[in-house]
């Protein structure tokens, strides 16, 4: 029986900036970092963050993998050509007061 999702996987072209944002700005713990060797060449850098309740968000960054362009649009909605609000990741917050606190903290961090 399913208990929800395990993780959401997303792409990044700048893993260091992604790690900094999710750890330092959002406060999620980085729980795994792997290098996956691709048989055809190159490798993938994989990083996962614990977002609570046994759920994770993971990112992949490609390095010299045949068939993966060096430059590509990592924006889910813009690359699919749909309105910006359609595909997104939303985090659960227990109370409106907590949401207000998080919003103020994020605004202070720019």
Secondary structure by P-SEA (a helix, b strand, c coil): ccccccccccccccaaaaaaaacccccccccbbbbbbbccbbbbbbbbbbcccccbbbbbbbcccccccccccccccccccccccccbbbbbbccaaaaaaaaaaaaaac
